[in-house]
Amino acid sequence: MMTGWQTTLLWGVAALVVAATVVSFVLWGLNGPAYLVDLIAAYCF
């Protein structure tokens, strides 16, 4: 059985994943795939 803090951590991680997915789809819709590719390249290189 999971304790309270583990459940909270799991919900927090799930919320971050959902938020990141929503933001990526919004950026994709506004600027197309080139924006996301440029964003990833800027942070990785």
N, CA, C and O of each residue as an XYZ file, in Angstrom:
180
protein
N       0.845     -1.192      0.000
C       0.000      0.000      0.000
C       0.883      1.244      0.000
O       1.923      1.280      0.657
N       0.463      2.245     -0.732
C       1.253      3.464     -0.800
C       0.874      4.402      0.338
O      -0.278      4.463      0.768
N       1.874      5.123      0.807
C       1.617      6.099      1.862
C       1.123      7.396      1.239
O       1.076      7.537      0.017
N       0.757      8.338      2.098
C       0.202      9.603      1.615
C       1.151     10.393      0.740
O       0.743     10.951     -0.278
N       2.432     10.445      1.135
C       3.370     11.252      0.332
C       3.669     10.595     -1.002
O       3.932     11.290     -1.984
N       3.634      9.272     -1.061
C       3.865      8.588     -2.336
C       2.702      8.837     -3.295
O       2.906      9.043     -4.492
N       1.499      8.816     -2.764
C       0.326      9.095     -3.584
C       0.368     10.530     -4.097
O       0.074     10.790     -5.263
N       0.735     11.455     -3.219
C       0.846     12.858     -3.615
C       1.911     13.043     -4.680
O       1.707     13.781     -5.644
N       3.048     12.376     -4.511
C       4.124     12.463     -5.493
C       3.677     11.916     -6.839
O       3.960     12.508     -7.880
N       2.976     10.782     -6.818
C       2.487     10.182     -8.054
C       1.516     11.110     -8.780
O       1.612     11.284     -9.995
N       0.586     11.704     -8.041
C      -0.364     12.649     -8.655
C       0.362     13.878     -9.178
O      -0.001     14.406    -10.229
N       1.380     14.344     -8.464
C       2.149     15.506     -8.913
C       2.873     15.235    -10.219
O       2.863     16.062    -11.130
N       3.505     14.061    -10.304
C       4.205     13.687    -11.535
C       3.217     13.544    -12.688
O       3.483     13.994    -13.803
N       2.082     12.918    -12.415
C       1.062     12.754    -13.464
C       0.555     14.113    -13.939
O       0.340     14.310    -15.134
N       0.365     15.044    -13.016
C      -0.101     16.379    -13.396
C       0.942     17.098    -14.243
O       0.589     17.793    -15.196
N       2.223     16.941    -13.910
C       3.279     17.567    -14.708
C       3.333     16.977    -16.118
O       3.528     17.708    -17.090
N       3.164     15.680    -16.231
C       3.170     15.042    -17.552
C       2.001     15.548    -18.390
O       2.171     15.867    -19.566
N       0.819     15.621    -17.790
C      -0.356     16.118    -18.520
C      -0.155     17.571    -18.928
O      -0.473     17.949    -20.055
N       0.374     18.392    -18.012
C       0.601     19.801    -18.327
C       1.618     19.960    -19.450
O       1.422     20.781    -20.346
N       2.703     19.185    -19.414
C       3.712     19.267    -20.472
C       3.138     18.834    -21.815
O       3.469     19.412    -22.850
N       2.284     17.823    -21.799
C       1.653     17.363    -23.037
C       0.727     18.430    -23.603
O       0.744     18.697    -24.805
N      -0.080     19.040    -22.743
C      -0.999     20.091    -23.189
C      -0.222     21.278    -23.760
O      -0.577     21.804    -24.815
N       0.830     21.696    -23.068
C       1.636     22.822    -23.551
C       2.257     22.495    -24.901
O       2.277     23.342    -25.794
N       2.767     21.268    -25.061
C       3.389     20.911    -26.334
C       2.371     20.916    -27.472
O       2.688     21.345    -28.582
N       1.153     20.445    -27.208
C       0.130     20.466    -28.263
C      -0.313     21.895    -28.578
O      -0.593     22.210    -29.734
N      -0.380     22.754    -27.575
C      -0.736     24.153    -27.828
C       0.344     24.822    -28.675
O       0.034     25.520    -29.641
N       1.605     24.611    -28.317
C       2.700     25.192    -29.101
C       2.712     24.633    -30.515
O       2.976     25.360    -31.472
N       2.427     23.350    -30.649
C       2.371     22.723    -31.972
C       1.269     23.379    -32.810
O       1.467     23.672    -33.989
N       0.117     23.603    -32.193
C      -1.006     24.191    -32.928
C      -0.759     25.637    -33.317
O      -1.196     26.077    -34.380
N      -0.053     26.390    -32.457
C       0.174     27.803    -32.741
C       1.272     28.026    -33.776
O       1.148     28.881    -34.652
N       2.350     27.247    -33.666
C       3.532     27.542    -34.471
C       3.998     26.395    -35.343
O       4.964     26.545    -36.091
N       3.348     25.278    -35.265
C       3.754     24.135    -36.056
C       4.915     23.395    -35.415
O       5.450     23.827    -34.394
N       5.299     22.286    -36.012
C       6.338     21.437    -35.425
C       7.709     22.098    -35.364
O       8.529     21.725    -34.526
N       7.974     23.058    -36.221
C       9.294     23.692    -36.244
C       9.602     24.372    -34.912
O      10.756     24.399    -34.484
N       8.590     24.916    -34.261
C       8.810     25.594    -32.977
C       9.316     24.622    -31.923
O      10.265     24.925    -31.199
N       8.681     23.449    -31.833
C       9.104     22.465    -30.839
C      10.500     21.943    -31.144
O      11.304     21.752    -30.231
N      10.797     21.712    -32.422
C      12.135     21.248    -32.796
C      13.173     22.292    -32.416
O      14.222     21.946    -31.872
N      12.903     23.556    -32.688
C      13.831     24.631    -32.323
C      13.994     24.737    -30.811
O      15.096     24.978    -30.320
N      12.903     24.558    -30.075
C      12.957     24.638    -28.616
C      13.817     23.520    -28.038
O      14.643     23.759    -27.157
N      13.622     22.300    -28.535
C      14.416     21.170    -28.055
C      15.890     21.362    -28.423
O      16.774     21.092    -27.609
N      16.152     21.822    -29.632
C      17.530     22.044    -30.047
C      18.199     23.116    -29.221
O      19.387     23.006    -28.916
N      17.468     24.152    -28.850
C      18.039     25.237    -28.048
C      18.437     24.757    -26.654
O      19.449     25.199    -26.109
N      17.647     23.859    -26.080
C      17.962     23.371    -24.743
C      19.006     22.261    -24.744
O      19.715     22.078    -23.754
N      19.107     21.519    -25.845
C      20.010     20.360    -25.856
C      21.386     20.669    -26.420
O      22.353     19.974    -26.106
N      21.490     21.715    -27.259
C      22.779     21.974    -27.906
C      23.277     23.359    -27.624
O      24.349     23.738    -28.094
